[in-house]
Amino acid sequence: MKFQPNDILPEYDVEAVEKLFFVRQDLSDLDEPSKQQLLTKLNSLGLKQTRYDNVQILLCTMHEARQLDESRFINDLFLPWFALRTKTGPHLERIARELSRVSEFEPGSVEEATHLVNIYRNQVADLFDPYMTLLVACFQFIEGKFTTLCDADLTNGERTKSEYLTKRINSLFTGETFLSGYDPLVRNAISHAGSRGITYLSDRVVFKNIKRETPPRIETVDWTFDELQKRILQLMESVVSIEAGVEIFGLDCSSLISADFSTQLNFAFHALSPQQVEEWKSRGEETLAKIRDADNADDQAKQEALSHMLFYNLRVRDMECIGTRFSSEKLAVCVDVPIIALDVDDDSQLLARLSDLIRYAILARSIFGEMYSEVLVTETSADRKQHRILGQFKGTELSDWIEEHAGIVDLLNNSAWSLDGKPLGVEVDFEKLSESELTSPDMPFPRYDAK
């Protein structure tokens, strides 16, 4: 199958990208290397006109959804999708490697067709579904039916998603789009290739979707080798188009993502790679280390400066704080927080509050570092005469959480708690927790006993 360069090489330039913006005006804040990096990604090999159309459809749909509820769209849909996208990364790389191997086979041979069928199977099974989830979620958001990205991803299978999107996209556009390469009958046939689902002929492949009944009912799709290659390119273009559209959308909405601290944290959690997160942490750690290690400041000056850093970090997270205290004998920093309305006899309310107090301890450890071996967090009245919940945390375990070697459940289980001056027993059933994680669609959080 042959294409002309004009058909497979998109030609986005800076002016063309700027015309796709809904929020920002231009790319004047980007340096030249960053602009060229962006254009290289947008102009990667693919189906030129389909990319233009797909990107336009995606951007219009995403911005229509965003304008309904900007914060919810970005925090509950757009940024969480990045986590889903990250999981597809190894599959995308593997499929790209397999595509590069096509030249190893004789053109038009059954061996080449077999290799291509396996690529198509992997594209549909590993890439098509999660990338279509973004579009499904956007349309659900517009229609007021969006709940969570997890629901949008897992409630329906790829065929149902395809049918759902076909109705909506066809109302906007009638040419080749994200869905052009997908055929549910072919998908079913290649999922059962060992059960007579595929027949290779000299110039074509016959896919048989076999309904297992008596007698078997068979639906047939007949693709030439050229048609098979075209479908593979269309599916790959769907992924590349969404990557391009997401890149433009994220750049367009960068000011919205950085507008408040919670969205910035959400961005770091979902969208940054582990290496990028480490770089982000390192920049903050360098500033804090200068204060902790300053030779020209005594302990009191360091305590005041670091306390101000703590108060700032708590404030941007909407976490109230009364103040800090220090114990040189116990080598401990104590963070005093307000007593809130709470039914201490309600285990769910109490557990939620203990989890909140752990967040205070983690922030204190991240700012004061190893200056203190323990962190105490105390619920207290404004005059500090009444106390309710006290949590006592080992600094090393807080550091383990920061380094993602331990989880909140470890800190709940291992820390010393008291309620109204009496010991409060908190014990996590790790066996039941492991069982529940096996049936959860989410990745388990780090913890000490995780295998």
C-alpha positions as CSV (number, residue, x, y, z in Angstrom):
1,M,0.0,0.0,0.0
2,K,1.5,3.3,-1.1
3,F,0.9,6.9,0.0
4,Q,2.2,10.2,-1.3
5,P,4.2,12.3,1.1
6,N,1.5,14.9,0.9
7,D,-1.0,12.4,2.3
8,I,1.0,11.2,5.3
9,L,3.0,14.2,6.6
10,P,0.9,16.8,8.5
11,E,2.1,20.4,8.1
12,Y,1.2,22.2,11.4
13,D,3.1,25.4,11.9
14,V,3.0,27.9,14.8
15,E,0.2,29.9,13.2
16,A,-1.9,26.9,12.5
17,V,-1.6,25.7,16.1
18,E,-2.5,29.2,17.5
19,K,-5.7,29.1,15.4
20,L,-6.8,26.0,17.5
21,F,-6.6,27.8,20.8
22,F,-9.7,28.7,22.8
23,V,-8.0,30.1,26.0
24,R,-4.6,31.5,25.3
25,Q,-3.8,33.9,22.4
26,D,-0.5,32.6,21.0
27,L,2.7,30.7,21.7
28,S,4.8,33.8,22.3
29,D,5.8,32.5,25.8
30,L,7.4,29.4,24.3
31,D,11.0,29.5,23.3
32,E,12.0,28.2,19.8
33,P,13.2,24.8,20.9
34,S,9.9,24.2,22.7
35,K,7.9,25.3,19.7
36,Q,9.9,23.0,17.4
37,Q,9.4,20.1,19.8
38,L,5.7,20.7,19.8
39,L,5.6,20.8,16.0
40,T,7.6,17.7,15.6
41,K,5.1,15.8,17.8
42,L,2.1,17.2,15.9
43,N,3.6,16.5,12.5
44,S,4.6,12.9,13.1
45,L,3.9,10.4,10.4
46,G,0.3,9.5,9.8
47,L,-2.8,10.3,7.8
48,K,-2.6,14.1,7.2
49,Q,-6.2,15.1,6.6
50,T,-7.6,12.6,9.1
51,R,-5.3,14.2,11.7
52,Y,-6.5,17.7,11.0
53,D,-10.1,16.5,11.2
54,N,-9.7,14.4,14.4
55,V,-7.8,17.1,16.2
56,Q,-10.5,19.7,15.4
57,I,-13.3,17.3,16.5
58,L,-11.5,16.5,19.8
59,L,-10.6,20.1,20.7
60,C,-14.2,21.4,20.0
61,T,-15.6,18.5,22.1
62,M,-13.2,19.0,25.0
63,H,-13.6,22.7,25.1
64,E,-17.4,22.4,25.0
65,A,-17.2,20.1,28.0
66,R,-14.7,22.3,29.8
67,Q,-16.8,25.4,29.5
68,L,-19.6,23.7,31.4
69,D,-17.5,23.2,34.5
70,E,-13.9,24.1,34.1
71,S,-12.5,22.9,37.4
72,R,-14.4,19.6,37.4
73,F,-13.5,18.9,33.8
74,I,-9.8,19.4,34.3
75,N,-9.5,17.7,37.7
76,D,-12.0,14.8,37.3
77,L,-11.7,14.0,33.6
78,F,-8.8,15.5,31.7
79,L,-6.0,15.0,34.3
80,P,-7.1,11.5,35.4
81,W,-7.1,10.4,31.8
82,F,-3.4,11.0,31.8
83,A,-3.0,8.2,34.3
84,L,-4.9,5.9,31.9
85,R,-2.8,7.1,29.0
86,T,0.4,6.3,31.0
87,K,-0.6,2.7,31.4
88,T,-0.9,2.3,27.6
89,G,2.7,3.6,27.1
90,P,4.4,0.1,27.0
91,H,1.7,-1.2,24.7
92,L,2.2,1.8,22.3
93,E,5.9,1.3,22.3
94,R,5.6,-2.5,21.6
95,I,3.1,-1.9,18.7
96,A,5.4,0.7,17.2
97,R,8.2,-1.8,17.3
98,E,6.0,-4.4,15.6
99,L,5.1,-1.9,12.9
100,S,8.8,-1.3,12.2
101,R,9.2,-5.0,11.5
102,V,6.7,-5.1,8.7
103,S,9.6,-4.6,6.2
104,E,11.0,-8.0,7.3
105,F,8.2,-9.8,5.5
106,E,7.7,-10.3,1.8
107,P,5.1,-7.7,0.6
108,G,1.7,-9.3,0.0
109,S,2.7,-12.6,1.6
110,V,0.6,-14.5,4.1
111,E,3.4,-14.1,6.6
112,E,3.1,-10.3,6.3
113,A,-0.7,-10.5,6.6
114,T,-0.4,-12.6,9.7
115,H,2.0,-10.1,11.3
116,L,-0.4,-7.3,10.4
117,V,-3.4,-9.1,11.9
118,N,-1.6,-9.5,15.2
119,I,-0.8,-5.8,15.1
120,Y,-4.4,-5.0,14.5
121,R,-5.4,-7.3,17.4
122,N,-3.0,-5.5,19.8
123,Q,-4.1,-2.0,18.6
124,V,-7.7,-2.7,19.4
125,A,-7.1,-4.6,22.6
126,D,-4.5,-2.3,24.1
127,L,-4.9,1.1,22.7
128,F,-8.3,1.8,21.0
129,D,-10.4,1.4,24.2
130,P,-8.5,3.7,26.6
131,Y,-8.0,6.4,24.0
132,M,-11.7,6.3,23.1
133,T,-12.5,6.6,26.8
134,L,-11.4,10.3,26.6
135,L,-14.0,11.0,23.9
136,V,-16.7,9.0,25.6
137,A,-16.1,10.9,28.9
138,C,-16.2,14.3,27.1
139,F,-19.6,13.5,25.5
140,Q,-20.9,12.2,28.8
141,F,-19.8,15.4,30.4
142,I,-21.6,17.5,27.8
143,E,-24.8,15.4,28.3
144,G,-24.6,15.6,32.1
145,K,-24.0,11.9,32.5
146,F,-20.4,11.9,33.5
147,T,-19.6,10.5,37.0
148,T,-16.0,9.5,37.0
149,L,-13.4,8.6,34.4
150,C,-13.2,5.1,35.9
151,D,-16.9,4.7,35.1
152,A,-16.5,6.1,31.6
153,D,-13.7,3.6,31.0
154,L,-15.1,0.4,32.6
155,T,-18.8,0.6,32.4
156,N,-18.9,-0.2,28.7
157,G,-16.8,-2.3,26.3
158,E,-15.1,-1.0,23.2
159,R,-17.9,-2.0,20.9
160,T,-20.5,-0.1,23.0
161,K,-18.1,2.9,23.2
162,S,-17.7,2.8,19.4
163,E,-21.5,2.7,18.8
164,Y,-21.9,5.5,21.3
165,L,-19.3,7.7,19.7
166,T,-20.4,6.9,16.1
167,K,-23.8,8.5,16.7
168,R,-22.3,11.7,18.2
169,I,-19.3,12.1,15.9
170,N,-21.4,11.4,12.7
171,S,-23.6,14.3,13.7
172,L,-20.5,16.6,13.6
173,F,-18.5,15.2,10.7
174,T,-19.0,12.6,7.9
175,G,-15.4,11.9,6.8
176,E,-12.8,9.5,8.2
177,T,-12.4,9.9,12.0
178,F,-11.2,8.2,15.1
179,L,-13.5,5.2,14.5
180,S,-12.8,4.5,10.8
181,G,-10.2,1.8,11.4
182,Y,-12.4,-0.2,13.9
183,D,-14.6,-3.1,12.9
184,P,-16.2,-5.0,15.8
185,L,-16.7,-8.1,13.8
186,V,-13.0,-8.3,12.9
187,R,-12.1,-7.6,16.5
188,N,-14.2,-10.6,17.6
189,A,-12.9,-12.8,14.8
190,I,-9.2,-12.2,15.7
191,S,-9.9,-12.7,19.4
192,H,-10.8,-16.3,18.5
193,A,-8.4,-16.9,15.7
194,G,-7.7,-20.4,16.8
195,S,-11.4,-21.3,16.4
196,R,-11.6,-20.8,12.7
197,G,-12.0,-17.0,13.0
198,I,-9.4,-16.1,10.3
199,T,-8.7,-17.5,6.9
200,Y,-5.7,-16.3,4.9
201,L,-6.1,-16.3,1.1
202,S,-3.5,-15.3,-1.5
203,D,-4.5,-11.6,-1.5
204,R,-7.0,-11.1,1.3
205,V,-8.0,-12.1,4.8
206,V,-11.5,-13.4,5.7
207,F,-12.6,-12.7,9.2
208,K,-15.4,-14.8,10.6
209,N,-17.3,-13.7,13.7
210,I,-18.8,-17.0,14.8
211,K,-21.8,-17.0,17.1
212,R,-21.7,-20.2,19.1
213,E,-25.1,-21.8,18.7
214,T,-26.6,-24.7,16.8
215,P,-26.0,-24.4,14.0
216,P,-23.2,-21.8,14.4
217,R,-24.1,-18.4,12.9
218,I,-21.2,-16.7,11.0
219,E,-20.8,-13.1,10.0
220,T,-18.0,-12.5,7.5
221,V,-15.7,-9.5,6.8
222,D,-13.4,-9.7,3.8
223,W,-10.4,-7.4,3.7
224,T,-7.7,-7.3,1.0
225,F,-4.1,-6.9,2.3
226,D,-4.2,-3.3,1.4
227,E,-7.4,-2.8,3.3
228,L,-5.9,-4.4,6.4
229,Q,-2.9,-2.0,6.2
230,K,-5.2,0.9,5.8
231,R,-7.2,-0.1,8.8
232,I,-4.1,-0.4,10.9
233,L,-3.0,3.1,9.8
234,Q,-6.4,4.5,10.7
235,L,-6.3,3.0,14.2
236,M,-2.8,4.3,14.7
237,E,-3.9,7.7,13.5
238,S,-6.7,7.7,16.1
239,V,-4.1,7.4,18.8
240,V,-1.7,9.9,17.3
241,S,-4.5,12.4,16.7
242,I,-5.7,12.2,20.3
243,E,-2.1,12.6,21.5
244,A,-1.8,15.7,19.3
245,G,-5.2,17.1,20.4
246,V,-4.4,16.5,24.1
247,E,-1.0,18.2,23.6
248,I,-2.7,21.3,22.2
249,F,-5.5,21.3,24.8
250,G,-3.0,21.0,27.6
251,L,-0.9,23.9,26.3
252,D,-4.0,26.0,25.7
253,C,-5.2,25.4,29.2
254,S,-1.9,25.7,31.0
255,S,-2.9,28.8,32.8
256,L,-6.0,27.1,34.1
257,I,-4.0,24.1,35.4
258,S,-1.6,26.4,37.2
259,A,-4.3,28.7,38.5
260,D,-4.8,26.9,41.9
261,F,-2.6,24.7,44.0
262,S,-5.0,21.7,44.1
263,T,-5.1,21.5,40.3
264,Q,-1.3,21.8,40.2
265,L,-1.0,18.8,42.6
266,N,-3.5,16.9,40.5
267,F,-1.4,17.6,37.4
268,A,1.7,16.4,39.1
269,F,0.0,13.2,40.4
270,H,-1.6,12.3,37.1
271,A,0.4,13.8,34.3
272,L,4.0,14.0,35.3
273,S,6.4,11.0,34.9
274,P,8.2,9.7,38.0
275,Q,11.3,11.5,36.8
276,Q,9.5,14.8,36.4
277,V,8.0,14.4,39.9
278,E,11.5,13.8,41.3
279,E,12.8,16.9,39.6
280,W,9.9,18.9,41.0
281,K,10.6,17.6,44.5
282,S,14.3,18.2,44.2
283,R,13.8,21.9,43.4
284,G,11.7,22.4,46.6
285,E,14.1,20.3,48.6
286,E,17.1,22.5,47.6
287,T,15.4,25.6,49.0
288,L,14.5,23.9,52.3
289,A,17.9,22.4,52.7
290,K,19.5,25.8,52.5
291,I,17.4,26.9,55.5
292,R,18.0,23.7,57.5
293,D,21.8,23.8,56.9
294,A,22.3,27.5,57.2
295,D,25.4,28.2,59.3
296,N,24.5,31.8,60.0
297,A,21.1,31.0,61.6
298,D,20.4,29.5,65.0
299,D,17.8,26.8,65.7
300,Q,15.1,29.4,66.6
301,A,15.6,31.3,63.3
302,K,15.4,28.0,61.4
303,Q,12.3,27.0,63.2
304,E,10.6,30.3,62.4
305,A,11.6,30.2,58.7
306,L,10.5,26.6,58.2
307,S,7.3,27.1,60.1
308,H,6.4,29.9,57.8
309,M,7.1,27.5,54.9
310,L,4.8,25.0,56.5
311,F,2.0,27.5,57.1
312,Y,2.2,28.6,53.5
313,N,1.9,25.0,52.3
314,L,-1.0,24.3,54.6
315,R,-2.8,27.5,53.5
316,V,-2.6,26.7,49.8
317,R,-4.1,23.3,50.6
318,D,-6.9,24.8,52.7
319,M,-5.6,23.1,55.8
320,E,-6.1,25.1,59.0
321,C,-3.3,25.3,61.5
322,I,-2.9,27.0,64.9
323,G,0.9,26.9,65.1
324,T,4.0,24.8,65.7
325,R,5.9,23.8,68.9
326,F,9.3,22.2,69.3
327,S,10.8,19.8,71.8
328,S,14.5,19.6,71.9
329,E,14.4,16.8,74.4
330,K,12.3,14.5,72.3
331,L,13.7,15.9,69.0
332,A,10.1,16.5,67.9
333,V,8.1,19.1,66.0
334,C,4.5,19.4,67.0
335,V,1.8,20.8,64.7
336,D,-1.3,22.1,66.4
337,V,-4.5,22.1,64.4
338,P,-8.1,23.1,65.3
339,I,-10.6,20.7,66.8
340,I,-13.3,20.1,64.3
341,A,-16.9,18.9,64.7
342,L,-16.7,15.2,64.8
343,D,-18.6,12.2,66.1
344,V,-15.7,10.2,67.6
345,D,-18.0,7.2,68.0
346,D,-18.4,7.0,64.3
347,D,-15.5,4.9,63.0
348,S,-15.7,6.3,59.4
349,Q,-15.6,9.9,60.6
350,L,-12.8,9.2,63.0
351,L,-10.8,7.4,60.3
352,A,-11.2,10.3,58.0
353,R,-9.9,12.7,60.6
354,L,-6.9,10.5,61.4
355,S,-6.1,10.5,57.7
356,D,-6.3,14.3,57.6
357,L,-3.9,14.5,60.5
358,I,-1.4,12.3,58.7
359,R,-1.3,14.8,55.9
360,Y,-0.2,17.5,58.4
361,A,2.6,15.2,59.6
362,I,3.8,14.4,56.1
363,L,4.0,18.1,55.2
364,A,5.9,18.8,58.4
365,R,8.4,16.0,57.7
366,S,8.9,17.2,54.1
367,I,9.7,20.7,55.3
368,F,11.6,20.1,58.6
369,G,13.3,17.0,57.2
370,E,15.6,15.1,59.5
371,M,16.0,18.0,62.0
372,Y,13.5,16.2,64.2
373,S,13.1,12.4,64.7
374,E,9.3,12.6,65.4
375,V,6.3,14.6,64.3
376,L,3.3,15.2,66.6
377,V,0.0,16.5,65.3
378,T,-2.4,17.6,68.0
379,E,-6.1,18.7,67.8
380,T,-6.3,21.6,70.2
381,S,-8.3,24.6,71.1
382,A,-7.2,28.1,70.1
383,D,-5.8,28.7,73.6
384,R,-4.2,25.3,73.5
385,K,-5.8,24.3,76.8
386,Q,-8.0,21.6,75.4
387,H,-6.8,18.6,73.4
388,R,-8.6,15.8,71.7
389,I,-6.7,13.7,69.1
390,L,-3.0,13.3,69.2
391,G,-0.9,11.5,66.5
392,Q,2.7,10.6,67.1
393,F,4.7,9.7,64.0
394,K,8.2,8.4,63.4
395,G,10.1,10.6,61.1
396,T,11.6,7.6,59.2
397,E,8.1,6.2,58.4
398,L,6.9,9.6,57.2
399,S,10.0,9.8,54.9
400,D,9.1,6.3,53.6
401,W,5.7,7.6,52.6
402,I,7.3,10.6,50.9
403,E,9.6,8.2,49.0
404,E,6.6,6.0,48.1
405,H,7.9,3.0,50.1
406,A,5.0,3.1,52.6
407,G,1.3,4.1,52.4
408,I,-1.3,6.0,54.5
409,V,-2.4,2.6,55.9
410,D,1.1,2.0,57.3
411,L,1.1,5.3,59.1
412,L,-2.4,4.6,60.4
413,N,-1.4,1.3,61.7
414,N,2.1,2.0,63.0
415,S,1.7,5.5,64.6
416,A,0.7,6.1,68.2
417,W,-2.8,7.7,68.6
418,S,-4.6,9.0,71.6
419,L,-8.2,10.4,72.1
420,D,-8.9,12.7,75.0
421,G,-5.7,11.6,76.7
422,K,-6.4,7.9,76.4
423,P,-4.7,5.5,73.9
424,L,-6.6,5.0,70.7
425,G,-6.0,1.6,69.1
426,V,-5.9,1.7,65.3
427,E,-5.2,-1.6,63.5
428,V,-5.3,-2.2,59.8
429,D,-6.3,-5.6,58.5
430,F,-3.8,-5.9,55.7
431,E,-5.0,-9.3,54.6
432,K,-8.5,-8.0,53.9
433,L,-6.9,-4.9,52.3
434,S,-4.9,-7.1,49.9
435,E,-8.1,-9.0,49.0
436,S,-10.0,-5.8,48.3
437,E,-7.2,-4.5,46.1
438,L,-7.4,-7.6,43.9
439,T,-11.0,-6.8,43.0
440,S,-10.4,-3.0,42.5
441,P,-9.7,-1.5,39.1
442,D,-7.2,0.9,40.6
443,M,-3.5,0.3,41.3
444,P,-2.7,-0.5,44.9
445,F,-1.0,2.3,46.8
446,P,2.5,1.7,48.2
447,R,2.9,0.0,51.6
448,Y,5.4,-1.9,53.5
449,D,4.0,-5.4,52.9
450,A,3.3,-4.8,49.2
451,K,4.9,-7.5,47.0
